[in-house]
């Protein structure tokens, strides 16, 4: 005997009714109307997308030029056998619409560039930085554009089994000032500044074998639990911003949580990467690479 399966009609109110009690009806309405720009839809970007969709966020801008590969299987939401070779934006769009068919999803499948940054930011209420760790140039341009548009931009970094959190936006230290990119002479120095600025507490340093990192090949290790930690931290902060619950956790404040060793560091880093301790760390990292520090 065959049984005909009928697709139930979708109800936004019912689908996200279990959010109520943690968010109010007014806050859920604000999430339904919000537009979030996701710069990158692979590791943390894909996790952000699915988490925000399950929170009931109603509109998305997705930007990524890449396709799913086998090397993504250990950590990325859309990386499955059936999605091998498919554009990440197309897969994540499908996942969002499978959760909320009423969502509006705009895709930038060539990734971000100076030519489309303005369109990407148009109508967005918040930006989530899920760009590849090595995409320094476009990341800088994205955050400069967010600053010009007075938009909050949330950045969370998966390092070992830790996650870090920074928020840039109105009232914060700027992204450029915090990371002190102007003092960098080349790509390697920019990467050192970015990594050490992302995790000043270095809680991950015992998690990672340095030999697994290659700045030249733009390769480093990453693990799924850290990706999910980033999504939890970043999307909770997104909830705070989108529902107007209060001031965001603005840079130069930062936090890093080590899930393996149950440690949390939450600090204020005046001067950002220009802080004396940060300068020392950057010089130390340059010496490890065999470079002459400035």
C-alpha positions in Angstrom: 0.0 0.0 0.0 1.4 3.4 -1.0 1.0 6.4 1.2 0.8 9.8 -0.4 3.0 12.4 1.5 1.6 15.8 1.5 3.7 18.9 2.1 2.4 21.0 4.9 1.7 24.6 4.2 4.4 26.9 5.7 3.6 29.3 8.6 6.3 31.7 9.7 4.6 32.2 13.0 4.4 28.4 13.7 7.9 27.7 12.4 9.6 30.1 14.8 7.1 30.0 17.6 9.7 28.3 19.9 11.8 31.4 19.7 9.2 33.2 21.7 10.0 33.5 25.4 13.7 34.1 24.5 12.7 36.8 22.0 9.5 38.9 22.2 6.9 39.0 19.4 8.2 42.5 18.6 11.8 41.3 18.4 10.7 38.3 16.2 9.1 40.8 13.9 12.3 42.8 13.7 14.2 39.6 12.8 11.7 38.8 10.1 12.2 42.2 8.5 16.0 42.3 8.9 18.5 41.9 6.1 21.9 40.4 6.9 24.8 40.5 4.5 26.9 37.4 4.6 30.4 37.9 3.2 31.4 34.3 2.5 29.1 31.2 2.8 31.7 28.5 3.5 32.8 27.7 7.0 31.6 30.3 9.5 29.5 32.0 6.8 27.5 28.9 6.1 27.0 28.3 9.8 25.9 31.9 10.2 23.4 31.5 7.4 21.7 28.4 8.8 21.7 29.8 12.4 20.2 33.1 11.3 17.6 31.3 9.1 16.5 29.3 12.1 16.3 32.5 14.2 13.8 33.7 11.6 15.8 36.4 9.8 13.8 37.2 6.7 16.3 38.7 4.2 19.8 37.7 3.1 22.6 38.9 0.8 25.0 36.0 0.1 28.4 36.6 -1.4 30.9 33.9 -2.4 32.6 32.9 -5.7 33.7 29.4 -4.6 32.3 25.9 -5.0 32.2 23.0 -2.5 35.2 20.6 -2.6 36.1 17.5 -0.6 38.5 19.6 1.5 35.4 21.5 2.9 33.7 18.3 4.3 35.2 18.5 7.8 33.6 21.8 8.7 31.3 23.5 6.2 27.5 23.4 6.3 26.8 22.8 2.6 29.7 20.4 2.0 28.1 17.0 1.1 28.5 14.5 -1.7 25.5 15.8 -3.7 26.9 19.4 -3.5 30.4 18.7 -4.7 31.3 21.2 -7.4 28.2 23.4 -6.7 28.4 27.1 -6.0 28.3 27.7 -2.2 25.9 30.6 -2.6 23.4 28.4 -4.5 23.6 25.6 -1.8 23.3 28.0 1.1 20.4 29.8 -0.5 18.6 26.4 -0.8 19.2 25.6 2.8 17.8 29.0 3.9 14.7 28.5 1.8 14.2 25.0 3.0 14.0 26.5 6.5 12.0 29.5 5.6 10.5 29.5 2.1 9.3 33.1 2.6 12.9 34.4 3.0 14.2 36.8 0.4 17.8 35.8 -0.7 19.9 37.8 -3.0 23.0 36.0 -4.4 26.4 37.6 -5.4 27.9 34.5 -6.9 31.0 36.2 -8.1 32.0 37.1 -4.6 32.7 40.6 -3.3 34.7 43.1 -5.3 35.0 46.9 -5.2 32.4 47.0 -8.0 29.6 45.3 -6.1 30.3 46.2 -2.5 27.8 49.1 -2.6 25.0 46.8 -4.0 25.9 44.1 -1.4 25.5 46.6 1.4 22.3 48.3 0.0 19.3 47.6 2.3 21.4 45.5 4.8 21.0 46.1 8.5 24.1 44.1 9.5 27.1 42.4 8.0 28.7 39.1 9.0 32.3 38.6 8.0 32.7 35.0 6.9 35.4 35.7 4.4 38.4 33.3 4.0 41.1 34.1 6.6 43.5 34.8 3.8 41.3 37.3 1.9 42.9 40.3 3.5 42.4 42.8 0.7 38.7 42.4 0.1 38.1 42.1 3.9 39.7 45.5 4.4 37.6 47.0 1.6 34.4 45.4 3.1 35.0 46.9 6.6 35.9 50.3 5.2 32.6 50.2 3.2 30.7 49.1 6.3 32.2 52.0 8.2 31.2 54.5 5.5 27.6 53.1 5.6 27.6 53.1 9.4 26.9 49.4 9.5 27.9 47.0 12.2 30.1 44.2 11.0 30.6 41.1 13.2 33.7 39.0 12.9 34.3 35.7 14.7 37.5 33.6 14.3 37.7 29.8 14.6 41.2 29.0 15.9 41.9 25.4 17.1 39.0 24.7 19.4 38.5 28.3 20.3 36.3 31.1 18.9 37.0 34.8 19.1 34.6 37.7 18.7 35.0 41.3 17.4 32.3 43.8 16.4 33.1 46.9 14.4 30.6 49.7 13.7 29.3 53.0 15.0 31.2 53.8 18.2 33.9 51.2 17.8 37.6 51.5 16.9 37.8 51.1 13.2 38.8 47.8 11.6 41.9 49.4 10.0 43.0 51.1 13.3 42.4 47.9 15.3 44.5 45.7 13.1 47.0 48.4 12.2 47.3 47.2 8.6 49.0 50.4 7.5 52.2 49.4 9.3 52.4 46.1 7.3 54.8 45.9 4.4 53.6 42.8 2.7 50.9 40.0 2.8 52.7 37.9 5.4 52.8 40.9 7.8 49.1 41.6 7.1 48.3 38.0 8.0 50.3 38.1 11.2 48.5 41.3 12.2 45.2 39.8 11.3 45.8 36.5 13.2 47.2 38.2 16.3 44.5 40.9 16.3 41.8 38.2 16.0 43.2 36.3 19.0 45.3 38.5 21.3 44.9 36.0 24.2 46.4 33.2 22.1 44.2 30.6 23.8 44.5 28.4 20.7 48.3 28.2 20.6 48.5 24.7 22.2 45.7 23.4 19.9 47.5 23.9 16.6 50.7 22.4 15.2 52.4 25.4 13.6 53.7 23.1 10.8 50.1 22.7 9.5 50.0 26.5 8.7 51.3 27.8 5.4 50.9 31.5 4.7 52.5 31.0 1.3 50.0 28.3 0.3 47.1 30.1 2.1 46.4 27.0 4.1 45.6 26.3 7.8 43.7 23.8 9.9 40.1 24.2 11.0 37.6 22.1 13.0 33.8 21.9 13.0 33.3 22.6 16.7 35.1 26.0 16.4 32.9 26.9 13.4 29.8 26.2 15.5 31.2 28.2 18.4 31.7 31.1 16.1 28.1 30.9 14.8 26.8 30.9 18.4 28.9 33.9 19.4 28.3 35.9 16.3 24.6 35.2 15.8 23.8 36.0 19.5 25.5 39.3 18.9 23.5 39.7 15.7 20.3 39.2 17.7 21.4 41.9 20.1 22.0 44.4 17.3 19.0 43.5 15.1 16.5 43.6 18.0 18.0 46.8 19.5 18.6 45.1 22.8 21.5 47.4 23.7 25.0 48.4 22.8 27.0 45.9 20.8 30.3 44.3 22.1 32.4 46.9 20.2 36.1 46.8 19.4 38.6 47.2 20.8 36.8 44.9 23.2 37.3 41.2 22.2 36.7 37.8 23.7 38.0 34.3 23.0 36.5 31.1 24.4 38.5 27.9 24.6 36.0 25.0 24.6 38.7 22.4 25.1 40.2 23.8 28.2 37.1 25.7 29.5 38.7 29.1 29.4 37.2 32.5 28.6 39.1 35.7 28.1 37.1 38.9 27.7 39.2 42.1 27.5 39.6 45.6 26.3 42.6 46.1 24.0 43.4 49.9 23.8 45.3 50.8 20.7 44.5 47.4 19.1 47.5 45.9 17.4 49.5 49.1 18.3 49.4 48.0 21.9 53.0 47.3 23.1 52.2 43.6 23.9 50.7 43.2 20.4 53.8 44.8 18.8 56.0 42.3 20.7 53.9 39.4 19.5 54.1 40.6 15.9 57.9 40.9 16.1 58.0 37.4 17.7 55.9 36.0 14.9 58.1 37.6 12.2 61.2 36.1 13.7 59.5 32.6 13.7 59.0 33.1 9.9 62.6 34.2 9.5 61.6 37.7 8.5 63.3 40.9 9.7 60.8 42.8 11.9 60.4 46.5 11.2 
